[in-house]
């Protein structure tokens, strides 16, 4: 069997309706040499049933990596999914981010040894998130600015994320004030670099846990490329009941140490040192 080029690691937790839309968006990808690895932070049976059905209905392979629900443990399950991945190149995203048909092709075309890629997302309001159907994804009309505006999207500079092409796209990627960081909803890198960094720091919960991995990659001499206006995904709306100030405070302290001590490899990652 031919080895898989790219593994797409998708984090999820008890959001099967959103995850289904995301999985259908990957069925439309122009780049085909990939697998999906679902990093499931303890979802119930509805997610398991959905994944089993989608494994039969889509043309790409899906691995379901799951552990029991024990609070917000996204970093732990992401590390398990990273180890299980079969590709030599890894794209990380979330189970509420639908990928435009050229999403993976952009990551593949822009990848380069010694770099990771930093993308963003385009936030949708709840009303549009709910109304998007499988057919809207299949036809890609849900990524069309006219369709989105017809269904209530407000005018905004951020709409350039969807509409920018060619030179304008390159200019916006170059001129955006947003720093190219490791963003868990849209980032990619070579598996060897992520393994060398020992994956995600498993002490970390919600709030910058993805950025910290990027900061260690920077410390190791890996640079970042900005693809914010090129690799497009639509973020489906949801509540964030898991956000706690103490989680964010703890994470900030870990990140501060990573920066000041120039940490390259966390002792609290895939391998416990």
N, C-alpha and C positions, 0 to 999 in steps of 0.2 A: 504493500500500500504506500502511495505517495505521501510524504510528510505534509502536515498542514503548515501553511505559511504564517497565518495570523490567528491569534486567539482573542476574541472579544469578551472581556470579563464584565458582566453586568451585575451590579449589586441590587438586591431586592429585599423587601420585608412586607409581607401581607398586603400586597397591592396587585392582585392578579389581573384586574381590569386594565390597569396601566401597563403591566408587563406584557400582556397579550398584544397591545398596540405596538409596543417597542419591538417585540419579536417579529411581528408582521413587517415592520419597517426594515428589518435586516433581511427579510426575504426579497426585498426590492433592490438590494445593493448591486451595483454594476461590477464591483470586485467580488469574486466568488470563492476565493481560496481561504476560507476561514471556518472556524468553529465558534460557537457561543459557549461560554462557561458561566453559569448562573451562580453567583455568590449569594446564597440565601441565608440571611441572618435569623433563621428560626421561624419561617412562615408556616402556617397551618396547611391543612389538606387541600384547600381551594387552589393554592399555588402549585402544589404537587400534581394535582389533577390536570391543571392547565398545562404544565410543562410536559406531562406525559402525552397529552393530546397534540401539543405543538410539535413534539418530536416526530409524530406521524405525519403532520401536515406541512411542515417546511422542508426545504431541500438541503439545508445545512445541518451538521451534527450539533446536538445540545448536550452538554454535561450539566447535571444538577448537583452542585456541592452545597450541602446543608448541615447545619448543626442546631442543637436545641436552643430555644429562645431563652436567653439569660440576660436580657437587657440589651443595650446598644453595643454590639460587638462586631461592628462592620469590619474593623481592621483585621480581626482574627479570621473571619470567613474570607476576606479578600486574599489573605496569605494562603489559605487552603486552596482557593481557586487558582491562585498564581502557580502554586506547585503542581496542581492537576492539569494546567494548561499544556497543550501539545505544540503550540506555535512557537516560533523563535522570536516573533514580534507580538507585543501585547497592547491592545487598545482597551482602556478602562472607561466605562460609562455607567449610568444608573438606570434602574428599571422604570424610571419615569421620563426618560429622554428618547424620543423617537428620532431616528437617524434618517436624514435625507438620502436619496439613492446614491449620491456620490460621496457620502460621508467616509466610507472605508477607503475608497480610491484616493481621496485627498490625503489621508494618513499614510497610505502606501507610497504615493508619489512624492511626498515631502519628507519621508523618513531619511535619516542619515546617521551613520555611525558617529557616536560622540555627542548626539543630541537626543532630547525628548521633545515631543510636540505638545503644545498647550492650546486647547480649544476652549470655547465657551458654550453657552446655550441661549436660546431665545425663549423667554418665559411667556406661556400662554395663560390667559384667564381661565377660571374653572368652567365657564359656560362653553368655551370653544374646546377645551380639553375633553369634556364629556361628550360633545357631539361628533367628534372625529370617529369615522367608521373604518372598517377594514377596506372598503372600496375607496374611501378618501385617501388612504395610505397607498393602496395599490396604484391608483391613478396619479399619486403625488400632488393632487390639488390642494391638500392641507398644508403644503409648503409654499403655495402660491400666495403672494401678498394680496392679490385681488380677492381671492376666496376668503382669506382671513379677515380682510376689511369688511367683506360682505356679511360676515358672521360676527361682527362687533369689535374687531381689533382697532384700537385707537392709533392715530398718526403719531409717530415718534422717530427720533434719529436712530433708535435701536433697530428700526425696521430695515436699515441698511444691512443688517446681518443676514437677512434673507435675500435681499435684492441685489447686493453688490456682486459685480462680475468683472473679470479682466483686470485692467489697470486700477480701477476704483477699489476692487477687492485687495490688491497688493498694497495700495496706498493706505487703506484703512488698517490692514494688518501691521503696517510699518508705523503708522502715526498714532494708533490707539494708546491712550495713557495707561491702560491696564497692563501690568507686568505679566510677562509670560511665566506662569507658575504651573506646578502640577495640579490640575483640577480633576478631581475624581469622576466628574460627569463627562469629561471629554479630554483625555490625555493618552499619550501612547509613548512606548519606548521599547528598547530591545530587552528581552527577558533576561539576558546575561547581566545587564546593568541593574535591573531591579533585584535579581538574586544577589548580586554583589553588595547591594545596599541592605540586604536581609529583609526586603519587603517593607511592609507597614509596621510602625511601632505599635504593638498590641496593648500598650498601656493607654493609648489614646482612644477617646470616644468622639462624640460629635464636636466639630469645630476646628477646622484647619488640619485634620488628621491626614488629609491628602497632601496639603502644602508641605508638611514636614518631610515627607518622602522626597519631594522635589528639592527641598533645601539640602538634603543629604546627597542627592545626585549632583547638585551644584558644587557641594564641597568636594566631591570626587572628580570634578573637572568636566562633568557633562553640562552642555549648554542647552538652552531652550529656544525653540522656534515658535513664533506666534502664528496660529491658524484660526484665530477667533472669527474671522469673516469668511473662512473657506470651508471648514468642516462643520456643517450645520446640523444641529439637533434642536428639536422643539421640546421644551420642558413642560410636562403636564402638571397642572396645579395640584397641590395637596397641603394638608395641615402638617405642622411640625411639632407634634406633642412631645417628642423625645428630647427637645432642646432644653438643657439645664445650664444655668450660669456656672456652676461648679465644674462641669465638664470642660467648658470653654476656658476657664481659668487654669485648670490643670494642664490642658493642651498648650496654652500660651507659654507656660513655664518650661515644658519639654522642648518646644520650638526655640525658646531663648537659649537653652543649653546647646541644642543642635547648632545654632549659629555661632555662639561664642566659643564653643569647644571644637568647632569644625568637624562635627561627627559625620563619618562616612557610612558606617555600618552600625545599625542599632543592635544592642544586645537583647532587645525585647521583640524580635521579629520572627521570621520563619524558623530560624534556629535560635534556641535559647542559649546564650553564651554565658 
